[in-house]
Amino acid sequence: MASVTVWNEFVHEREGGDAAEVYPDGIHATIAEALDQRGHDTRTATLDDPEHGLTESVLDETDVLVWWGHVAHDEVDDDVVERVAERVYDGMGLLVLHSAHASKPFKRLLGTPCDLTWREVGERERCWVVDPGHPITDGLDDSLVIEEAEMYGEPFGVPEPDRLVFTSWFEGGEVFRSGCCYRRGRGNIFYFRPGHETYPIYHREDVQQVLDNAVRWATPNEGADAHAGNRNVDPRESL
């Protein structure tokens, strides 16, 4: 099983209202508990922790980092962002959830604005499995139907994914690439759209199954060092 750190800015839930009712202990606690119940070794970290809870020692012990953010992207220290990016290059997996499309680590690693269109009216979403052979879809039906969701629509300002796992349709007519896989250095990155601070989406069994599958997929494997830095090397063969 994987060693997982679940990061959450933890702002909305402390402001009260619907977010506090749906996630009284924070989105990070709900996700961490779900992954822990599926056998992973989980810890949590938040924006207000020293170094945002993402010290070098924590990241060194993390196989997969799960990231949720929304209103405090700019408050994340750039040094921490670089630390996260370097760990991904070295093999740490990264799961980027919902509004974390605009987070600094995701934009840093993808190199694009990662912008999109959106509308928050609680409309129906059908999230289709479009790559049923991918391990992130193990145990799922052909689609996830979410009765109340925030709409995200194309164009989505990200690079073409290495593999597209989910595509969403919304009752307002928009479609969206909701499950995108990337590789940066030795690290696997998965962006998953469903989720919101005031909708109980992370309490759903099927969504938790996606997160569990994604953690397993993103967990680093042993292999050649693909990010060894700039080196002046001797020839391996006779010149």
N, C-alpha and C positions, 0 to 999 in steps of 0.2 A: 504494500500500500504506500501511498505518497505522504510526504510531509507537506502540509498545505498551510499557507498563511492567507487569511481572508482580510483584505483591507477595505475599509469604508470610511469616508470622510465623517460620517456620524453627525450630520448637521440637522437634517429634517426631523429625525426621530426625537431630538431633544427640544425641538421647538413646539411640541405638542401637536394637537390636531389629528388628522387621519393617519399620518405617518407613525405617530406614537401609538395609536390604537392598533395598527396593523403589525408594526414591528417594535413592540415596547422595549425590547433589549437591543434594538438596532438590526439592520439588515445583515450585518456581518455575523451576528450571533445566530440568526436563523440559518444562514448558509453554512456556517461552521458546524452547527449541530447536525444538519442534514448530512454533511460529508463525514462527520465523525461517526454517525450511526451506520454509515456504509463502509466503515473500516479504516478511514484515513486518520492520520495524526494531525489535528488541526490546532491552530492558534489564530488569534485575531490581532489586528492593529488598526489604529485610527489616526486621523489627522492631528489630534492634539497630543498624541504620545510623543515623547522625545524622539527626534529624527523621524517623526510620523510612524514610529514603531518599526521602521525598516532599517535597522542598523546593519552593518556589514555582517555581524554574527548571525542575526536573524535570517538575512537573505542567504547566507552560506548554508544554513540548515533547511532552506525551503526548496522543495522540488517544484512546486507550482504556487504561483501567486495569483490570487483572485482579487480583482480590482473593481470597486463600485464607487462612483463619484457623480456629482451633479452640479452643485452650486459653488463649490470651493476648489475648482481645478487650479485656479491661479495661486492658491495658497500653498500648493505643494512645492517644496524647495527644489530648485533645479539640481542641486547636488544629489538629492535622493533620486530624482528622475534618472540622472546619469548612472547612479549605482544600480538601479533596477535594469536599465538598458544593458549594462555590462554583464549583469547576471544572466539575462536572457541570451545574449550572445554566447555566453559560456555554457548554456544548456538549460537554465531554469525555464519552466513553462509559465505562460501568462494567459489567464482568462480575463477578458475585458467584458463587463456586463452593462447592457442598456446605455444609459447616458454617459458612461465612461468612454464612449466613442470620442468624446472631446477632452479626455484626460491627457495630461502631459506625457506620460509614458507611452501611450498608444500612438499619439501623433509623432512623438520622437522616433519610435521604432518604424512606423510606416512611412514617415516623411511626406505626408499629405495633410490637408486641412481636416479631413474626416468629418466634413459637415454634411447636413441632410435637411430635409423638410420635416416638420412635425405638427401635430395637432393633439390637444388633450381634451377629449370629450367622452372618454370611456366607451369607445366603440369596439366592435367584435374583430378579433384577429384570428385568422387561420394560418398557422405556421406550418408550411408543407415540408416534409422530408424530401429533398431533391437529390440526395446521394445516399440511398438506402444501404449501400455496402460499406459506408464509413463507420468506424467503431463508435463515433459519438452518437450514432442513431440506434445503437443496440438496445433492444427491449422496448422500442417506441412503436406506436401506431404510425400510419402514413402521414398524420398531421396532429398538431396540438391546437385545440380550439380554446381560445381565451376570450371570455365573454366581455370583459372590460379591460381595455388596454389603451395606452397612449400610442397614437399613430406615428410611425417613422416612415418617411417616404423617400424614394429616389428623386434626384440623383444623390448617391452616397459617395462622398469624396474620399474614397479609399482606393488603393491599388487593386487590380483584379486579384481576387483571392486565389491561392494555390488550389484550394478545394472549396466549393460552395456547398454547404450541408443543408441549410434551411433557406426557404424563401417565404415571406409573409405576404398575405393579402388582407386588406382592411375593408370594412364595409363602406367606407367613404370612397373606395375605388383604387387607392394607392397600393403599390407593391414595394417590397424592400428585401434586400439581401440580409437575412437575419442570422445567418450562421456562417462565418467566414474564417477559413484556416490560413495561416501564414507561417513561414519559417524565416527566422532571423538568426544568423549564425548557427548555433546548435540548438536554439530554443524554438519550441512550438508555441504559437499564439492562436487563440480562438476568441473571436468576437461573437457574443450571443445577445441578440436584441431584447427578447422578452424580459420584463422586469420593470418595476416602478416603485417609488417610495410610498404611494398611497393605495396600491392594488396588491392583494395578497398572492402575487404570482410566485414568489419564492417559497411559499408554503405548499405549492402543488407537487404531487408525487412525480408527474412526468417531467416537470422542469428540474426538480432535484435529480432525476435520473440523467438528464442531459448534463448537468454539472458534474455528477459522478463520472459519467463516461468521458467528459472532456478532461477532467483531471487525470484519469488513467491514460488518455491519449497524449496529454501534454507532458507527462512525467518523463524526465530525461532518461535516455538510454546511454549506456557506455559506448564510446566510439572514438574515432580519431578527433584530435583537437583541431576544430575548424576555426578557432579564434585565438591564435597564439601571438598576435601582435606583429609589429614590423620586426623582421630579423634579417641579419646578414648571415647567409648560410654557405657552407662549403658544398661543392658538388658531390652528389651521391655516386656518380659514375666517373670513370677516368676521362679526362679531357684530352 
